[in-house]
Amino acid sequence: MPLEFDVPLTVTSAVVAILAFWAALHVLGIAPSLWRSIGAALVAAGGIAIMHFVGMMSIIAPVSIHYAWPPILISFVVAAIALAAAFAGFTRLKGNWRIAVPAALTILAIVALHFTAMSATTLKVDPRADVNGVFSPHGWLIPTIAFATFALLGLVLTSSFVDRMLTDLKGLTGATLEGILIVSDGRIVEVNDQLCAMLDMEADALLGARPGDWFVAHDYQPLEGERPGTVEASALRPTTADQVLEIASHQIEYRGRLCQVLAVRDLTERKRAERAIAHMASHDALTDLPNRVHMAEMLGESLRAMGSGGMFAVLALDLDRFKAVNDIFGHAAGDDILKRVATILRNAVGPDDVVARIGGDEFVILQRHVCGDDDVRALASRILDSFAQEMDIARDPMAVGVSIGVAVFPRDGEDAESLRHNADTALYRAKQEGRGIACFFDQQMDEQMRERRALEYDLRQALSRGEFYLAFQPLVSTAFSAVVGYEALLRWSHPDRGDVPPEVFIPIAEDVGVILPIGEWVLREACSIAARWPDYLSIAVNVSAVQFRVGNLASVVDAALRDSGLNPKRLELEMTESVLLRNRSATIAILHDLKARGVNIVMDDFGTGYSSLSNLRSFPFDKIKIDRSFVSSVADDGAARSIIRAIVGLGRSLNMPVVAEGVETDEQRQMVLEEGCRQAQGYLFGMPAPVGAELAAQLRLSGGGSGN
């Protein structure tokens, strides 16, 4: 029979199918569930059915069309089930199955519905149908279908290729560590996942906005437009308080248009690391206080800021008893003490002041915006009061004190070096005057410190220049005034200063460590000279506490005795009680070692120490020497005489001879004799004299012959 198709209805049937599948995909959504898959399948199956029946309506022929609806309805259900399975499988299958299975199920749905509907359709000839003049050659349909099919295939392949390229591009941008946004006409048209994570925002919130709505450059220039390099920026809605970003701008062609791409890098972790490294370089690791370098920078800034006028103070602090605490309780306890001190100082200073630890137990405070000395005194008082409360030695054996030296700008110095030096000078005075106090710098301190530094320098050269010599003071029997020995006394004849008193240079020698080679020289020289004396004369040599700390005193004594040939029993080593105050057990071991060699050990200046009785009990001394302060006042001070009597009684009970020092008058000699002192020493019996005629005369008077 003649057959023709209505073109508008035929096109409409194709459009219906396209719209139906578009609607089905929207129902399916990005994350399809089972119910979404069923809903999308019903929409798609309905579209296929409508496409079929619209297509059947486009037939122009002398016929009437009749349908058998039961099989058509069954085929609709089968098609809907197949399409639901196709949609569900596409989201759940992997690999090639994800394409093959849904495609086969979709073909099954279309074929089942279309061919079942065709088989359920009956065309009956209807002569009454008026189709005259309608028919025309319909050879166009087959080429049109073929062309449309191949065009569709071409479009699918092209779109698939483009989609693959876009997918690869999106994957590439997603694989970078940087956030990327593409700007066209000042608006964001594309972003990657890294940027969304960096801002903690969804992509939809960013698209269509301007870059300035989310970022601000640190140079406050707009981000749009070409930049020669990178610029640091901040997010207007940062994910962390210290977030720092770096943005680089480039021009690219995107979707056929010239666009700007902004690459955003998160510098937050790097900036944190840089700040941490800078903090470590400028702060003390233990206390987290600024270190010496940082304090120098802060002091320089204050000097520059005060160029037009103003005052500030530099406080030098040194801990008292810290070394003893560190030695006794260990370095861990010492570290805890330093942390406690840092906390005390932080709480004592003002918000603008700087506290620094410059090494060991030394601290420096830069007190800014000082109006006068009263402000500095107030700060020093707060510090001393805080130490008194927090570091009570009566309750805490690890407690330490603090001494403070103060220098004020511009009065005490106009540069950093002068201020630090003068603060240290004031600190030295504070420690000399009893510790635990604060001293302000004055010019006299500077002169004294310069004098001390000069003495230190000369003292280091004195031994090599042969400026030291020994003077000998006789030790006599109080009953017969016979010389029984001599005490070697160190003297320093300076070429410019003349004779420097021992009480001046010996403490300095101990502080700077020069006492070690000097003490060794004294031992060798005294033993060498005494070896030429009669055998009944002893030689006494004073030993510094510093010599006991080194630990080689026994070997030094051995060398002096061996080289001189002096009998060890003629050598007396005199020491004060201060020797036993530090590292007591090691010191007593050295004393026993010396005593085992035959050397006599004498306690000098007895009665002025802290634990005389325990010291006598700890070590069997060969002799006790009463301090000259008791002997000088024995004539008019009953208490002094009682003390001498008690010491002599103590020595007698311990079988230790007692020597009275500083006897200068016959009355004093008679009194110490009456109290039981076997031996005495003082100007009454002879002035200290070097080896020469005077000493030789003393030796002849004592019946010992020549002293040379």
C-alpha positions in Angstrom: 0.0 0.0 0.0 1.2 3.5 -0.4 3.0 4.7 2.7 4.3 8.2 3.8 5.5 9.8 7.0 4.5 13.1 8.4 7.8 15.1 8.8 6.8 17.3 11.7 5.5 14.3 13.7 8.6 12.3 12.9 10.9 15.1 14.1 8.7 15.5 17.2 9.1 11.8 18.0 12.9 12.3 18.0 12.7 15.4 20.1 10.5 13.6 22.6 13.1 10.9 23.1 15.9 13.4 23.6 13.9 15.4 26.1 12.8 12.2 27.9 16.4 11.0 28.4 17.5 14.5 29.4 14.8 14.6 32.1 15.7 11.0 33.2 19.4 12.0 33.7 18.4 15.0 35.8 16.2 12.7 37.9 19.1 10.3 38.2 21.4 13.1 39.6 25.1 13.0 40.4 24.8 10.5 43.2 21.9 8.2 42.1 20.2 6.0 44.6 18.0 3.0 43.9 14.8 5.1 44.0 16.4 7.7 41.7 17.3 5.0 39.3 13.7 3.7 39.2 12.3 7.2 38.7 14.7 7.9 35.9 13.8 4.5 34.3 10.1 5.3 34.3 10.8 8.7 32.7 13.0 7.2 30.0 10.6 4.3 29.3 7.7 6.8 29.1 9.8 8.8 26.6 10.5 5.7 24.5 6.8 4.8 24.5 5.7 8.3 23.6 8.4 8.4 20.8 7.0 5.2 19.4 3.4 6.2 19.4 4.1 9.7 18.0 6.1 8.0 15.3 3.1 5.7 14.6 0.9 8.7 14.4 3.2 10.1 11.6 2.3 7.2 9.3 0.2 8.4 6.3 -1.6 5.5 4.6 -5.2 4.2 3.7 -5.3 2.2 6.9 -6.6 2.3 10.4 -4.3 1.4 13.3 -5.3 -1.0 16.1 -3.2 -1.9 19.3 -3.2 -4.9 21.6 -2.5 -3.1 24.9 -1.7 -6.0 27.3 1.6 -6.9 25.6 2.5 -3.2 25.2 2.0 -2.6 29.0 4.1 -5.8 29.8 6.9 -4.5 27.4 6.8 -1.1 29.1 7.3 -2.8 32.5 10.2 -4.9 31.1 11.7 -1.7 29.5 11.4 0.2 32.8 13.1 -2.6 34.8 15.9 -2.9 32.2 16.5 0.9 32.3 16.5 1.0 36.1 19.0 -1.8 36.1 21.1 0.1 33.5 21.1 3.3 35.6 21.9 1.4 38.8 24.6 -0.6 37.2 26.3 2.5 35.7 26.9 3.9 39.2 27.9 0.6 40.8 30.0 -1.3 38.2 33.6 -0.7 37.5 35.8 -1.0 34.4 34.5 -2.1 31.1 31.4 -3.6 32.7 30.3 -0.1 33.7 29.8 0.6 29.9 28.8 -2.8 28.5 26.1 -3.8 30.9 24.2 -0.5 31.0 24.4 -0.2 27.2 23.0 -3.8 26.7 20.2 -3.2 29.2 19.3 0.1 27.5 19.2 -1.6 24.0 17.1 -4.4 25.5 14.6 -1.8 26.9 14.3 0.0 23.6 14.0 -3.1 21.5 11.6 -4.8 23.9 9.3 -1.9 24.0 9.5 -1.0 20.4 9.2 -4.4 18.8 6.6 -5.6 21.2 4.6 -2.5 20.5 5.0 -3.1 16.7 4.0 -6.7 17.0 0.9 -5.6 19.0 0.0 -3.2 16.2 -2.5 -4.1 13.4 -2.9 -2.1 10.2 -6.3 -2.6 8.5 -7.1 -1.2 5.0 -9.6 1.5 5.1 -10.8 2.4 1.6 -12.6 5.4 3.1 -9.3 7.0 4.2 -8.7 10.2 2.1 -5.0 10.1 1.2 -5.2 11.4 -2.4 -2.4 13.8 -3.2 -0.5 13.2 0.0 1.9 10.7 -1.2 5.3 11.7 -2.5 8.5 9.8 -3.0 9.8 9.0 0.5 13.3 8.0 -0.5 14.6 11.0 1.5 13.9 9.2 4.8 16.6 6.6 4.5 19.4 9.0 3.7 18.1 11.4 6.4 18.2 8.6 9.0 21.6 7.5 7.8 22.9 11.1 7.9 21.4 11.7 11.3 22.8 8.4 12.7 26.4 9.1 11.4 26.1 12.7 12.6 25.1 11.5 16.0 27.9 9.0 16.1 30.3 11.8 15.1 29.0 14.1 17.7 29.2 11.4 20.4 32.8 10.6 19.4 33.8 14.3 19.3 32.1 15.0 22.7 33.7 11.9 24.1 37.1 13.1 23.0 36.5 16.6 24.3 35.1 15.2 27.6 38.2 13.0 27.9 40.5 16.0 27.3 38.6 18.0 29.9 38.7 15.1 32.3 42.4 14.8 31.8 42.8 18.5 32.3 40.7 18.5 35.4 42.7 15.5 36.7 45.9 17.3 36.0 44.8 20.4 37.8 43.5 18.3 40.6 46.9 16.5 41.0 48.7 19.8 41.7 49.4 21.0 45.2 48.3 24.5 44.2 44.8 25.9 44.1 43.9 27.1 40.6 41.1 29.4 39.5 40.4 30.7 36.0 39.1 34.2 35.6 37.2 35.5 32.5 35.9 39.0 32.3 36.8 39.5 36.0 34.7 36.5 37.1 35.8 33.1 38.3 34.7 30.5 35.8 36.6 27.4 37.0 38.3 26.2 40.2 40.0 23.0 41.2 39.5 20.9 44.4 42.7 22.2 46.0 41.4 25.8 46.0 38.1 24.7 47.5 39.9 22.8 50.2 42.2 25.8 50.8 39.2 28.1 51.4 37.0 25.4 52.9 34.3 26.3 50.4 32.2 24.6 47.7 33.0 25.3 44.1 29.5 26.7 43.4 30.2 29.4 46.0 33.3 30.5 44.1 32.1 30.4 40.6 30.8 33.7 39.3 32.5 35.7 42.0 35.5 38.1 41.6 38.9 37.1 42.9 38.8 40.2 45.1 35.8 38.8 46.9 38.0 36.0 48.3 41.6 37.3 48.3 43.5 40.5 49.1 47.1 41.0 48.0 49.5 42.2 50.6 50.5 45.1 48.3 46.8 46.0 48.0 46.9 45.9 44.2 44.1 44.2 42.3 44.6 40.6 41.5 43.1 41.0 38.0 45.7 41.7 35.3 49.2 40.5 34.5 51.8 40.5 37.3 55.5 40.2 36.8 55.9 37.7 39.6 54.2 36.2 42.6 52.5 38.2 45.4 51.7 37.2 49.0 48.0 37.5 49.8 45.5 36.6 52.5 42.1 35.0 52.3 39.2 37.2 53.3 37.7 34.2 55.0 40.9 32.4 56.2 40.7 28.8 57.5 43.4 29.7 60.2 44.3 33.0 61.8 47.9 32.9 60.4 47.0 31.7 56.9 49.3 33.2 54.2 48.9 32.6 50.5 51.1 33.1 47.4 49.4 33.9 44.1 50.9 33.8 40.6 49.0 35.2 37.6 49.3 34.0 33.9 47.3 34.6 30.7 45.9 31.4 28.9 43.4 30.6 26.3 40.4 28.8 27.8 37.3 27.7 25.9 38.4 29.8 23.0 38.8 33.0 25.1 41.7 34.8 26.6 41.5 34.2 30.4 43.6 34.7 33.5 44.7 31.8 35.6 45.6 32.4 39.2 47.7 29.7 40.9 47.3 29.9 44.7 49.9 28.3 47.0 49.4 27.9 50.7 52.5 29.3 52.5 51.1 28.9 56.0 53.2 25.9 57.0 56.4 27.3 55.5 55.8 30.7 57.2 55.3 28.8 60.5 58.5 26.9 60.0 60.3 30.1 59.1 58.9 31.8 62.3 59.9 28.8 64.4 63.5 28.8 63.0 63.8 32.6 63.5 62.4 32.2 67.0 65.0 29.4 67.7 67.8 31.6 66.4 66.8 34.5 68.6 65.6 32.8 71.8 67.1 30.6 74.4 65.9 27.0 73.9 65.6 26.2 77.7 63.7 29.3 79.0 62.3 30.6 75.7 63.7 34.0 76.6 65.4 36.2 74.0 69.1 35.3 73.7 72.2 37.5 73.5 71.8 38.2 69.8 68.2 39.2 70.1 68.9 41.4 73.2 71.6 43.2 71.2 69.0 43.9 68.5 66.5 45.2 71.0 69.1 47.3 72.6 70.1 48.8 69.3 66.5 49.6 68.5 66.1 51.4 71.8 69.2 53.4 71.2 67.9 54.5 67.8 64.5 55.3 69.2 66.0 57.4 72.0 68.1 59.4 69.6 65.8 62.4 70.1 65.7 62.0 73.9 64.4 59.7 76.6 65.8 57.2 79.0 66.0 53.4 79.4 67.9 51.1 81.7 70.0 48.0 81.3 69.9 45.6 84.2 72.5 42.8 84.4 71.5 39.9 86.7 73.5 37.0 88.0 72.2 34.2 90.1 73.7 33.6 93.6 74.4 30.0 94.7 73.4 28.6 91.3 76.6 26.8 90.6 76.4 25.1 94.0 72.8 24.0 93.3 73.8 22.7 89.9 76.8 20.7 91.2 74.8 19.2 94.1 71.4 18.5 92.6 72.5 18.0 89.0 72.0 19.7 85.7 68.3 18.7 85.4 67.6 20.5 88.7 69.6 23.5 87.4 67.5 23.7 84.3 64.3 23.7 86.4 65.8 26.6 88.4 66.5 28.6 85.3 62.9 28.1 84.1 61.6 29.3 87.4 63.9 32.3 87.3 62.7 33.1 83.8 59.0 33.0 85.0 59.9 35.3 88.0 61.5 37.8 85.7 58.7 37.8 83.1 56.2 38.5 85.9 58.3 41.2 87.4 58.9 43.4 84.3 56.5 45.6 82.4 54.8 44.8 79.1 57.3 46.8 77.1 60.4 45.5 78.8 62.7 42.7 77.4 64.1 39.9 79.5 67.0 37.9 78.0 69.2 35.0 79.0 72.6 35.6 77.6 74.3 32.5 78.9 74.6 30.2 82.0 73.0 31.9 84.9 73.3 35.4 83.4 70.3 37.4 82.5 69.8 40.9 81.1 66.7 43.1 81.3 66.0 46.1 79.0 63.7 48.4 80.8 62.1 50.8 78.3 60.4 54.2 78.9 62.2 55.0 82.1 61.4 58.4 83.7 64.1 58.3 86.3 66.1 56.1 88.8 63.0 55.5 90.8 61.4 53.5 88.0 64.5 51.3 87.9 64.6 50.9 91.7 61.0 49.9 91.6 61.7 47.1 89.1 64.8 46.0 91.0 62.8 45.8 94.2 60.1 43.8 92.5 62.6 41.3 91.3 64.4 41.0 94.7 61.0 40.7 96.5 59.9 38.0 94.0 63.1 36.0 94.6 62.6 36.4 98.3 59.1 34.9 98.1 59.7 32.3 95.4 63.2 31.3 96.3 63.2 30.9 100.1 66.4 29.0 100.9 65.0 28.1 104.4 62.2 26.1 102.7 63.9 25.1 99.4 67.4 23.8 99.3 67.5 24.5 95.6 66.6 28.1 96.0 69.0 30.7 94.5 69.3 34.5 94.9 70.0 37.2 92.5 72.4 40.2 92.2 71.6 43.1 90.0 73.7 45.8 88.3 72.1 48.8 86.6 73.2 51.2 83.9 70.9 54.0 82.7 71.0 55.6 79.2 72.3 58.2 78.5 73.9 58.9 81.8 75.9 55.7 82.1 76.7 55.2 78.4 75.5 56.2 74.9 76.2 53.0 73.1 75.3 49.4 73.7 78.8 48.2 74.6 79.2 50.9 77.2 75.8 50.2 78.8 76.4 46.5 79.0 79.9 47.0 80.3 78.8 49.4 83.0 75.9 47.2 84.0 78.3 44.4 84.5 80.6 46.6 86.5 77.7 47.5 88.8 76.8 43.8 89.0 80.3 43.0 90.1 80.0 45.7 92.9 76.7 44.1 94.0 78.3 40.7 94.3 81.2 42.2 96.2 79.0 44.0 98.7 77.2 40.9 99.8 75.0 39.6 96.9 71.3 39.7 96.8 71.2 43.5 96.2 71.0 46.0 93.3 73.7 48.5 92.5 73.7 51.5 90.2 76.7 52.2 88.1 78.9 55.2 89.0 82.2 56.5 87.6 84.1 55.3 90.6 83.0 51.7 89.8 84.4 52.1 86.3 87.7 53.3 87.6 87.9 50.4 90.1 87.0 47.9 87.4 89.6 49.3 85.0 92.1 49.1 87.8 91.1 45.5 88.4 91.4 44.6 84.7 94.8 46.2 84.6 95.8 44.1 87.7 94.5 41.0 86.1 96.6 41.6 83.0 99.7 42.4 85.0 99.1 39.4 87.2 99.0 37.0 84.2 102.5 38.3 83.2 104.0 38.6 86.6 105.2 35.0 87.0 106.9 34.9 83.6 108.6 38.2 84.4 109.9 37.0 87.7 108.1 39.6 89.8 107.1 37.3 92.6 109.2 36.5 95.6 108.8 34.7 98.9 109.0 36.3 102.3 109.4 34.1 105.4 107.9 34.8 108.8 109.2 32.8 111.8 107.1 30.5 113.8 108.4 30.3 117.4 107.9 28.3 120.6 106.0 30.5 123.0 107.9 29.1 126.0 111.4 29.7 124.8 110.9 32.1 121.8 113.0 29.6 119.7 112.3 29.5 116.0 110.8 26.2 115.0 109.9 27.0 111.4 108.9 29.6 108.9 105.8 30.4 106.9 106.4 31.2 103.2 104.4 34.3 102.2 103.9 35.3 98.6 104.9 38.8 97.6 104.5 40.7 94.3 106.9 43.5 93.4 105.4 45.3 90.5 107.8 47.4 88.4 105.4 50.4 88.4 103.1 49.9 91.3 105.7 48.7 93.8 104.8 46.0 96.3 101.1 45.0 95.8 99.5 43.8 99.0 98.6 40.0 99.0 95.0 40.8 100.1 94.7 42.7 96.8 96.2 40.4 94.2 95.5 36.9 95.7 91.7 37.1 95.4 92.1 38.3 91.8 94.5 35.5 91.1 91.9 33.0 92.5 89.1 34.5 90.4 90.9 34.4 87.1 92.6 31.0 87.8 96.2 32.3 87.8 96.6 31.0 91.3 97.3 27.5 90.0 100.6 28.2 88.3 101.5 30.7 91.0 100.7 28.2 93.8 102.8 25.6 92.1 105.7 28.0 91.8 105.4 28.9 95.6 105.5 25.2 96.5 108.6 24.5 94.5 110.4 27.7 95.6 109.6 27.2 99.3 110.6 23.6 99.3 113.8 24.4 97.4 114.8 27.1 99.9 113.8 25.1 103.0 115.8 22.1 101.9 119.0 24.1 102.7 117.8 24.9 106.3 118.5 22.8 109.4 116.3 19.7 109.6 114.4 20.8 112.7 112.9 23.8 110.8 109.6 23.3 109.1 108.2 25.3 106.2 104.5 26.3 105.9 102.9 27.0 102.6 99.4 28.4 102.1 97.2 26.4 99.6 94.2 28.0 97.9 90.8 26.4 97.7 91.1 26.7 93.9 94.1 24.3 94.0 92.0 21.6 95.7 89.3 21.9 93.0 91.7 20.9 90.2 92.6 17.6 91.8 96.3 17.5 91.0 97.6 19.0 94.2 99.1 15.7 95.4 101.2 15.3 92.3 102.3 19.0 92.5 103.5 18.4 96.1 105.2 15.2 95.1 107.1 17.0 92.3 108.2 19.9 94.7 109.4 17.4 97.3 111.2 15.2 94.8 113.0 18.1 93.0 114.0 19.8 96.2 114.9 16.7 98.3 112.9 18.2 101.3 111.7 15.7 103.9 107.8 15.6 103.6 107.6 15.8 107.4 109.1 19.3 107.3 106.4 20.6 104.9 103.2 22.1 106.3 100.3 22.9 104.0 98.0 25.5 105.5 94.3 25.7 104.4 91.3 27.6 105.5 87.9 26.1 106.3 86.5 27.4 103.0 88.3 24.6 101.3 85.9 22.1 102.9 82.7 24.0 101.9 82.7 22.7 98.3 83.0 19.1 97.2 83.8 18.1 100.8 84.3 14.4 100.2 86.8 14.9 97.3 88.8 17.5 99.4 89.0 15.2 102.4 90.3 12.4 100.1 93.0 14.7 98.8 94.0 15.6 102.4 94.3 12.0 103.4 96.4 11.4 100.3 98.7 14.2 101.3 98.9 13.1 104.9 99.8 9.5 103.8 102.8 11.0 102.1 104.0 12.4 105.4 103.0 16.1 104.8 101.5 18.0 107.7 98.1 19.6 107.3 97.3 22.8 109.2 93.9 24.5 109.6 94.5 28.3 109.2 92.3 31.1 110.6 90.4 28.7 112.8 87.3 30.1 114.4 86.1 32.2 111.5 84.5 29.4 109.4 81.0 27.9 109.4 81.5 24.4 110.7 84.8 24.3 112.6 83.9 21.4 114.9 82.6 19.2 112.1 85.7 19.9 110.1 87.9 18.9 113.0 85.9 15.7 113.3 86.1 14.9 109.6 89.9 15.1 109.3 92.7 14.8 111.8 94.6 18.0 111.3 98.2 18.2 112.5 97.9 21.8 113.8 95.3 24.5 114.4 96.1 28.2 113.9 93.9 30.7 115.8 92.9 33.7 113.7 94.8 36.9 114.4 91.5 38.8 115.1 91.2 36.9 118.4 94.8 37.5 119.4 94.8 41.2 118.7 91.9 41.9 121.0 92.9 39.4 123.8 94.3 42.1 126.1 91.0 44.1 126.4 88.3 41.6 125.3 87.4 38.9 127.8 85.3 37.1 125.2 88.3 36.8 122.8 90.4 35.3 125.6 87.6 32.8 126.4 87.5 31.8 122.7 91.2 31.3 122.7 91.0 29.2 125.8 88.2 27.1 124.3 90.1 26.5 121.1 93.3 25.5 123.0 91.2 23.1 125.1 89.7 21.6 122.0 93.1 21.2 120.4 94.5 19.6 123.6 91.6 17.1 123.7 92.2 16.2 120.0 96.0 16.2 120.5 96.5 19.0 118.0 99.0 21.8 118.7 97.5 25.3 118.6 99.3 28.3 117.1 98.4 31.9 117.9 98.7 34.2 114.9 99.3 38.0 115.0 101.2 38.2 118.3 102.7 41.7 118.3 103.3 42.6 121.9 104.8 40.9 125.0 101.5 41.1 126.7 99.8 39.1 123.9 102.7 36.6 124.0 102.3 36.1 127.7 98.5 35.7 127.5 98.6 33.1 124.7 101.4 31.3 126.6 99.2 31.2 129.8 96.3 29.9 127.8 98.3 27.0 126.5 99.3 27.9 122.9 102.5 26.0 122.2 103.6 28.1 119.2 103.0 31.7 118.1 103.6 33.8 115.1 103.6 37.6 114.6 105.6 40.7 114.2 106.9 40.4 117.8 109.1 37.5 116.7 110.1 38.9 113.3 108.8 40.6 110.2 108.4 38.6 107.0 111.7 38.8 105.1 113.0 37.4 101.8 115.9 35.1 101.6 118.9 37.3 102.6 120.8 38.7 105.4 117.8 39.4 107.7 116.6 35.8 107.4 120.1 34.5 107.8 120.4 36.5 111.0 117.2 35.0 112.3 118.5 31.5 111.6 121.8 32.2 113.4 119.9 33.5 116.4 117.8 30.4 116.5 121.0 28.3 116.4 120.4 27.0 112.9 123.5 28.4 111.1 123.3 30.1 107.7 120.1 30.3 105.8 121.7 30.3 102.4 
